[in-house]
Amino acid sequence: MTREREAVPDRSSPPHAEHAIPFSEGVKVWLRVAALSFGGPAGQIAVMHRILVEEKRWIGENRFLHALNYCMLLPGPEAQQLAVYIGWLLHRTAGGIVAGTLFVLPGFLAILALSYVYAAFGRVPLVEGLFFGLKAAVLAVVLNAVVRIGGKALKNRAMIAIAVIAFVAIFVFDVAFPLIILAAAAIGYIGGRAGSPLFQIGGGHGKASGPVLADADSLLGEETPAHARPNVSWSLKVSAAFLALWLVPVALIVGLLGPGDVFSQIALFFSKMAVVTFGGAYAVLAYVAQEAVEHYGWLQPGEMLDGLGMAETTPGPLIQVVQFVGFLGAHREPGALPPMLAATLAAVLTTWVTFVPCFLWIFLGAPFVETLRGNRALTGAMSAITAAVVGVIMNLAVWFALHMLFGETTPWRGFGMALDIPVWRSLDPAALALTAAALFAIFRLRLALIPVLLMSTLAGLAWALLGGSPQ
């Protein structure tokens, strides 16, 4: 009997991913991505790239970067939105929903558990020491983010100028964060459309080392899948559904409880945040920290650092720290509810209004963005936003440093400026020493994030055991 010759796959036209990849296999991979997604958006995007592009070869390099560039132009956490985008490309709407939800779920559960411990035992010396150590490491991590993103984004004088102006605008003149990002996007869009090479830098996360997987050699292929082509009817229907899921609960809460209730304030504030916070997690946190601490009084500056430490040491989006903000806000103003129940409901509400809009932005715009690969104007806008984000993150680092290292600050206002001046006699030597050690470990010893966080936590515990009193 003559043996039939085995068919050779046609590399020029790979099978579409939704037929080649069982949906259950996609679920397993997204669970794996979620479990490994530590260290902020840069680390999370690197994990997705390694698994989806290099290991599974489901999606090509150029398409991955194109999706990332679009997500970086959107308000909200780009890493989670990238998961939704790729999940949608591979397995339609259901794939996007599953990928985006699984990306958030582990971090939500972990931070909720830590929030219970914090609320119940936060004033116990050992717990205070633990979070004291985390704060020092977080300050070093934020400064590292400034250097890392700045090194990739500030490649010419135009980008450096945008970053410096953004820092001065927000730190010295208290210009609203959304205005800074929108102004940067407009400048970059105009420069990119004019063809200026100053605005053609590309994404702020860099490419992976090693061989590049061409789109044509990936399982998805280089052609746009049928379901990913522009379809106004589908986009409007899906977007209307997610718009209702987002805003109907907000309207009901505000209508039933009134705008002054803490749940109404949380729903409205984080819904606004979902619309105006461009530029990644660290930039968003600068906005949230100042509003939640200074305007609403939901928590203290040191507690914001504690929450950021939780988010840095748990999987999922770094912006998941907002659930801790909502948790503490409702725990302190529970109304007629038991404090822990009110705090739990607030954590769920905060997470809901933060992440549901992410699905809306992807499903509304991704089919049309797929047709714009290589658009110079969009690349210019993204490059300018990334540069401005460097200045905004620097503001976040300075803001954290003031409240981490100094027990007191003095507000100064004049000539349109608004500054917090540190009171030097309130400098905490233990906080300074621990922060310096964390900076040395990250910048000099090149240690990874998790070991630095672990060592800082152990140092904080040791300080508490020795009778130290964290600020």
C-alpha positions as CSV (number, residue, x, y, z in Angstrom):
1,M,0.0,0.0,0.0
2,T,1.3,3.4,-0.9
3,R,1.6,5.7,2.0
4,E,-0.2,9.0,1.5
5,R,2.0,12.0,1.6
6,E,1.4,14.3,4.6
7,A,0.1,17.7,3.6
8,V,2.4,20.6,4.3
9,P,0.7,23.5,6.0
10,D,0.4,26.6,3.8
11,R,2.4,29.3,5.8
12,S,1.0,32.1,3.7
13,S,-2.5,31.4,4.9
14,P,-2.5,30.0,8.5
15,P,-5.8,28.6,9.9
16,H,-7.7,31.2,11.8
17,A,-7.0,31.1,15.5
18,E,-10.6,30.7,16.7
19,H,-10.8,27.4,14.7
20,A,-7.3,26.2,15.6
21,I,-7.3,27.0,19.3
22,P,-10.0,25.4,21.5
23,F,-11.7,28.0,23.7
24,S,-10.7,26.0,26.8
25,E,-7.1,26.3,25.8
26,G,-7.5,30.0,25.6
27,V,-8.9,30.1,29.1
28,K,-6.0,28.1,30.5
29,V,-3.5,30.5,28.9
30,W,-5.2,33.6,30.2
31,L,-5.3,32.1,33.7
32,R,-1.6,31.5,33.3
33,V,-1.0,35.0,32.2
34,A,-3.0,36.4,35.1
35,A,-1.1,34.3,37.6
36,L,2.3,35.5,36.3
37,S,1.3,39.2,35.9
38,F,3.3,40.9,38.6
39,G,5.3,44.1,38.5
40,G,3.1,46.7,36.8
41,P,2.2,47.1,33.2
42,A,5.6,46.7,31.7
43,G,6.1,43.3,33.4
44,Q,2.5,42.2,32.5
45,I,2.9,43.1,28.8
46,A,6.3,41.3,28.8
47,V,4.5,38.1,30.2
48,M,1.8,38.3,27.5
49,H,4.4,38.8,24.8
50,R,6.5,35.9,25.9
51,I,3.5,33.5,26.2
52,L,1.3,34.6,23.2
53,V,4.0,35.6,20.7
54,E,7.2,33.7,21.5
55,E,5.8,30.5,23.1
56,K,2.4,29.9,21.6
57,R,2.9,31.8,18.4
58,W,-0.7,32.8,18.4
59,I,-0.1,36.4,17.3
60,G,2.7,38.1,15.4
61,E,5.0,40.8,16.6
62,N,3.7,43.7,14.5
63,R,0.1,43.0,15.3
64,F,0.9,42.7,19.0
65,L,2.7,46.1,19.0
66,H,-0.1,47.6,17.0
67,A,-2.7,46.4,19.6
68,L,-0.4,47.7,22.4
69,N,-0.1,51.2,20.8
70,Y,-3.9,51.5,20.6
71,C,-4.3,50.4,24.2
72,M,-1.7,53.0,25.3
73,L,-3.9,55.7,23.7
74,L,-6.9,54.7,25.8
75,P,-7.8,55.8,29.3
76,G,-7.3,53.0,31.9
77,P,-4.9,50.1,32.3
78,E,-3.3,49.2,29.0
79,A,-2.2,45.7,30.0
80,Q,-5.7,44.6,30.8
81,Q,-7.0,46.3,27.7
82,L,-4.4,44.5,25.6
83,A,-5.6,41.2,27.1
84,V,-9.2,42.1,26.0
85,Y,-8.0,43.1,22.5
86,I,-6.0,39.9,21.9
87,G,-8.7,37.7,23.4
88,W,-11.2,39.3,21.1
89,L,-8.9,38.8,18.1
90,L,-8.5,35.1,18.9
91,H,-12.0,34.1,20.1
92,R,-14.4,36.9,19.3
93,T,-16.4,38.8,22.0
94,A,-16.5,35.9,24.4
95,G,-12.7,35.6,24.2
96,G,-12.2,39.3,25.0
97,I,-14.5,39.1,28.0
98,V,-12.9,36.0,29.4
99,A,-9.3,37.3,28.8
100,G,-10.1,40.7,30.4
101,T,-12.0,39.2,33.4
102,L,-9.4,36.6,34.2
103,F,-6.6,39.2,34.0
104,V,-8.3,41.1,36.9
105,L,-9.8,38.4,39.0
106,P,-6.8,37.0,40.9
107,G,-5.5,40.5,41.8
108,F,-9.0,41.5,43.0
109,L,-9.3,38.5,45.3
110,A,-5.8,38.9,46.7
111,I,-6.1,42.6,47.4
112,L,-9.5,42.1,49.0
113,A,-8.0,39.5,51.4
114,L,-5.1,41.9,52.2
115,S,-7.6,44.8,52.7
116,Y,-9.4,42.7,55.4
117,V,-6.2,42.1,57.2
118,Y,-5.2,45.8,56.9
119,A,-8.6,47.0,58.2
120,A,-8.7,44.5,61.1
121,F,-5.0,44.5,62.2
122,G,-3.5,47.6,60.6
123,R,-2.5,49.2,63.9
124,V,-0.7,46.1,65.2
125,P,3.0,46.9,65.3
126,L,4.0,43.9,63.1
127,V,1.5,44.7,60.5
128,E,2.6,48.4,60.6
129,G,6.2,47.3,60.1
130,L,5.3,45.1,57.2
131,F,3.6,47.9,55.3
132,F,6.4,50.3,56.4
133,G,8.8,48.1,54.5
134,L,6.6,47.9,51.5
135,K,6.3,51.7,51.2
136,A,10.0,52.1,50.9
137,A,10.2,49.5,48.2
138,V,7.3,51.0,46.3
139,L,9.0,54.4,46.3
140,A,12.0,52.8,44.7
141,V,9.8,50.9,42.2
142,V,8.1,54.2,41.1
143,L,11.5,55.9,40.6
144,N,12.6,52.8,38.6
145,A,9.5,53.2,36.4
146,V,10.5,56.8,35.7
147,V,14.0,55.7,34.6
148,R,12.7,52.6,32.6
149,I,10.0,54.4,30.7
150,G,12.0,57.6,30.3
151,G,14.9,55.7,28.8
152,K,12.6,54.3,26.1
153,A,10.4,57.3,25.5
154,L,12.7,60.4,25.8
155,K,14.9,59.8,22.7
156,N,15.0,63.5,21.5
157,R,14.7,67.0,22.8
158,A,11.0,67.3,21.9
159,M,10.1,64.3,24.1
160,I,12.3,65.5,26.9
161,A,10.7,68.9,26.7
162,I,7.2,67.4,26.9
163,A,8.2,65.4,30.0
164,V,9.7,68.4,31.8
165,I,6.7,70.6,31.0
166,A,4.3,67.9,32.2
167,F,6.1,67.5,35.5
168,V,6.3,71.3,36.1
169,A,2.6,71.7,35.1
170,I,1.3,69.1,37.5
171,F,3.8,69.5,40.4
172,V,4.3,73.3,40.5
173,F,1.1,74.7,38.9
174,D,-1.4,71.9,39.9
175,V,-2.7,71.6,36.3
176,A,-5.2,68.8,36.0
177,F,-3.8,65.5,34.8
178,P,-6.3,64.9,32.0
179,L,-5.5,68.3,30.5
180,I,-1.8,67.5,30.4
181,I,-2.3,64.2,28.7
182,L,-4.8,65.7,26.2
183,A,-2.4,68.5,25.3
184,A,0.4,66.0,24.8
185,A,-1.8,63.9,22.6
186,A,-2.8,66.9,20.5
187,I,0.9,67.9,20.0
188,G,1.9,64.4,19.1
189,Y,-0.9,63.9,16.7
190,I,-0.1,67.1,14.9
191,G,3.6,66.3,14.8
192,G,3.0,62.7,13.6
193,R,0.5,63.8,10.9
194,A,3.1,66.3,9.7
195,G,5.6,63.5,9.3
196,S,8.1,64.8,11.9
197,P,10.6,62.1,12.9
198,L,10.5,63.5,16.5
199,F,7.1,61.9,17.1
200,Q,7.8,58.4,15.5
201,I,9.3,56.7,18.5
202,G,6.8,53.9,19.0
203,G,5.6,52.1,22.1
204,G,7.0,52.8,25.5
205,H,7.6,49.2,26.4
206,G,10.1,48.1,23.8
207,K,10.4,44.9,21.8
208,A,11.4,41.6,23.0
209,S,14.8,40.3,22.3
210,G,15.4,37.4,19.9
211,P,13.8,36.5,16.5
212,V,10.7,38.4,15.6
213,L,7.6,36.4,14.8
214,A,6.1,37.7,11.5
215,D,2.4,38.1,11.5
216,A,2.1,35.7,8.5
217,D,3.9,32.9,10.5
218,S,1.6,33.3,13.5
219,L,-1.5,31.2,14.1
220,L,-3.7,34.2,13.7
221,G,-2.0,35.2,10.4
222,E,-1.6,38.6,8.9
223,E,-5.0,39.0,7.4
224,T,-7.8,40.6,9.5
225,P,-10.2,38.0,10.8
226,A,-13.8,38.3,9.5
227,H,-15.2,39.2,12.9
228,A,-12.5,41.9,13.5
229,R,-13.4,43.9,10.4
230,P,-15.3,47.2,10.9
231,N,-19.0,46.5,11.6
232,V,-20.8,49.5,12.9
233,S,-23.9,47.5,13.9
234,W,-22.0,45.0,16.0
235,S,-19.8,47.7,17.6
236,L,-22.8,49.8,18.6
237,K,-24.7,46.9,20.0
238,V,-21.8,45.5,22.1
239,S,-20.8,49.0,23.2
240,A,-24.4,49.9,24.2
241,A,-24.5,46.7,26.3
242,F,-21.3,47.6,28.2
243,L,-22.3,51.2,28.5
244,A,-25.4,50.1,30.3
245,L,-23.5,47.7,32.5
246,W,-21.2,50.5,33.5
247,L,-23.6,53.5,33.9
248,V,-26.9,52.0,35.0
249,P,-25.6,50.9,38.4
250,V,-24.0,54.3,38.8
251,A,-27.2,56.1,38.1
252,L,-29.2,53.8,40.5
253,I,-26.7,54.3,43.3
254,V,-26.6,58.1,42.9
255,G,-30.4,58.2,42.5
256,L,-31.1,56.1,45.6
257,L,-28.4,57.3,47.9
258,G,-27.8,60.9,46.8
259,P,-24.6,62.4,45.4
260,G,-23.1,63.0,48.9
261,D,-23.1,59.3,49.9
262,V,-19.7,57.6,49.9
263,F,-20.9,55.0,47.4
264,S,-22.1,57.7,45.1
265,Q,-18.8,59.5,45.3
266,I,-16.9,56.3,44.6
267,A,-19.1,55.4,41.6
268,L,-18.9,58.9,40.1
269,F,-15.2,59.5,40.8
270,F,-13.9,56.2,39.5
271,S,-16.2,56.4,36.5
272,K,-14.7,59.8,35.7
273,M,-11.2,58.2,36.2
274,A,-12.1,55.6,33.7
275,V,-12.6,58.3,31.0
276,V,-9.8,60.8,31.7
277,T,-6.9,58.8,33.0
278,F,-4.5,58.2,30.1
279,G,-0.9,57.1,30.2
280,G,-0.7,53.9,32.2
281,A,-1.1,52.8,35.8
282,Y,1.6,55.0,37.4
283,A,0.1,58.1,35.8
284,V,-3.4,57.1,36.9
285,L,-2.2,56.6,40.4
286,A,-0.8,60.2,40.6
287,Y,-4.3,61.4,39.8
288,V,-6.1,59.0,42.1
289,A,-3.7,59.5,45.0
290,Q,-4.1,63.3,45.1
291,E,-7.9,63.3,44.6
292,A,-8.6,60.4,47.1
293,V,-6.3,61.8,49.8
294,E,-6.6,65.6,49.4
295,H,-10.1,66.0,48.0
296,Y,-12.2,63.1,49.4
297,G,-10.2,62.2,52.4
298,W,-10.8,58.5,52.0
299,L,-7.3,57.6,53.2
300,Q,-4.0,59.1,54.2
301,P,-0.9,59.4,52.0
302,G,0.9,56.5,53.8
303,E,-2.2,54.3,53.4
304,M,-2.1,55.0,49.6
305,L,1.5,53.7,49.6
306,D,0.4,50.7,51.6
307,G,-2.3,50.0,48.9
308,L,0.3,50.4,46.1
309,G,2.5,47.9,47.9
310,M,-0.4,45.4,47.9
311,A,-0.9,45.9,44.2
312,E,2.8,45.5,43.4
313,T,3.0,42.2,45.3
314,T,-0.1,40.6,43.9
315,P,-0.9,39.5,40.3
316,G,-3.0,41.6,37.9
317,P,-3.2,45.2,37.0
318,L,-1.3,47.7,39.2
319,I,-4.4,50.0,39.0
320,Q,-6.2,47.3,41.0
321,V,-5.0,49.4,44.0
322,V,-8.2,51.6,43.5
323,Q,-10.3,48.9,45.1
324,F,-8.3,49.4,48.3
325,V,-9.0,53.1,48.0
326,G,-12.7,52.4,47.7
327,F,-12.5,49.8,50.5
328,L,-11.1,52.2,53.0
329,G,-13.4,55.0,52.0
330,A,-16.5,53.0,52.7
331,H,-15.0,51.3,55.8
332,R,-14.7,54.7,57.4
333,E,-18.1,55.9,56.2
334,P,-20.2,52.8,56.2
335,G,-23.6,54.5,56.9
336,A,-26.1,51.9,58.2
337,L,-24.1,48.9,57.0
338,P,-21.5,47.0,59.0
339,P,-18.0,48.5,58.1
340,M,-16.6,45.3,56.5
341,L,-19.7,44.7,54.4
342,A,-19.7,48.4,53.2
343,A,-16.0,48.1,52.4
344,T,-16.5,44.9,50.5
345,L,-19.3,46.3,48.4
346,A,-17.2,49.5,47.8
347,A,-14.3,47.3,46.6
348,V,-16.6,45.5,44.1
349,L,-18.1,48.8,43.0
350,T,-14.7,50.4,42.4
351,T,-13.5,47.5,40.4
352,W,-16.7,47.3,38.4
353,V,-16.7,51.0,37.3
354,T,-12.9,50.9,36.7
355,F,-12.7,47.9,34.4
356,V,-16.1,47.6,32.6
357,P,-15.3,50.7,30.5
358,C,-12.1,49.0,29.3
359,F,-14.2,46.4,27.5
360,L,-16.3,49.2,26.0
361,W,-13.2,51.0,24.6
362,I,-11.9,47.9,23.0
363,F,-15.1,46.6,21.5
364,L,-16.1,50.0,20.2
365,G,-12.8,51.0,18.6
366,A,-10.6,47.9,17.9
367,P,-12.3,46.8,14.6
368,F,-11.6,50.3,13.2
369,V,-8.1,50.5,14.7
370,E,-7.2,47.2,13.0
371,T,-7.4,49.1,9.7
372,L,-5.0,51.8,10.9
373,R,-1.8,49.8,11.4
374,G,1.2,52.1,10.8
375,N,-0.8,55.3,11.1
376,R,1.8,58.0,11.8
377,A,-0.6,60.5,13.5
378,L,-1.7,57.8,16.1
379,T,1.9,56.8,16.7
380,G,2.8,60.5,17.2
381,A,0.0,61.0,19.7
382,M,1.1,57.8,21.6
383,S,4.8,58.9,21.7
384,A,3.9,62.3,23.1
385,I,1.6,60.8,25.7
386,T,4.3,58.4,26.8
387,A,6.7,61.3,27.2
388,A,4.2,63.3,29.3
389,V,3.6,60.2,31.4
390,V,7.3,60.2,32.4
391,G,6.8,63.7,33.9
392,V,3.6,62.7,35.6
393,I,5.2,59.6,37.1
394,M,8.0,61.8,38.4
395,N,5.4,63.9,40.1
396,L,4.0,60.7,41.7
397,A,7.5,59.7,42.9
398,V,8.1,63.2,44.5
399,W,4.6,63.2,46.1
400,F,5.2,59.7,47.6
401,A,8.7,60.7,48.8
402,L,7.4,63.8,50.6
403,H,4.8,61.7,52.5
404,M,7.0,58.6,53.0
405,L,10.1,60.4,54.3
406,F,8.6,63.4,56.1
407,G,6.1,63.5,58.8
408,E,5.1,67.1,58.0
409,T,4.8,69.3,55.0
410,T,3.9,73.0,54.7
411,P,1.7,74.1,51.8
412,W,2.9,77.2,49.9
413,R,0.7,79.1,47.4
414,G,1.7,82.1,45.2
415,F,2.1,83.3,41.6
416,G,-0.2,80.5,40.4
417,M,2.0,77.9,42.0
418,A,0.9,75.3,44.6
419,L,3.7,73.4,46.4
420,D,4.1,71.2,49.5
421,I,7.4,72.1,51.3
422,P,8.9,69.4,53.5
423,V,9.5,70.2,57.1
424,W,13.1,68.9,57.5
425,R,13.0,68.3,61.2
426,S,10.3,65.7,60.5
427,L,12.5,63.6,58.3
428,D,12.3,59.9,59.3
429,P,15.8,58.4,59.3
430,A,14.5,54.8,59.2
431,A,12.4,55.5,56.2
432,L,15.3,57.2,54.5
433,A,17.7,54.3,55.1
434,L,15.2,51.7,54.0
435,T,14.3,53.6,50.8
436,A,18.0,54.1,50.0
437,A,18.6,50.4,50.5
438,A,15.7,49.5,48.1
439,L,17.0,52.0,45.5
440,F,20.5,50.5,45.8
441,A,19.1,47.0,45.3
442,I,17.1,48.0,42.2
443,F,19.5,50.3,40.5
444,R,22.9,49.0,41.5
445,L,22.4,45.3,42.2
446,R,19.8,45.0,39.5
447,L,17.6,42.8,41.7
448,A,14.1,41.9,40.5
449,L,11.0,43.5,41.9
450,I,9.7,40.6,44.0
451,P,13.0,40.0,45.9
452,V,13.3,43.7,46.7
453,L,9.7,43.9,47.9
454,L,10.2,40.8,50.1
455,M,13.5,42.1,51.6
456,S,12.0,45.5,52.3
457,T,9.0,43.8,54.0
458,L,11.3,41.7,56.2
459,A,13.4,44.8,57.0
460,G,10.2,46.6,58.1
461,L,9.1,43.7,60.3
462,A,12.6,43.6,61.9
463,W,12.4,47.4,62.6
464,A,9.0,46.9,64.2
465,L,10.3,44.0,66.3
466,L,13.2,46.2,67.5
467,G,10.7,48.7,68.8
468,G,10.8,51.1,65.8
469,S,7.8,53.3,65.3
470,P,7.0,53.8,61.6
471,Q,5.4,57.2,60.7
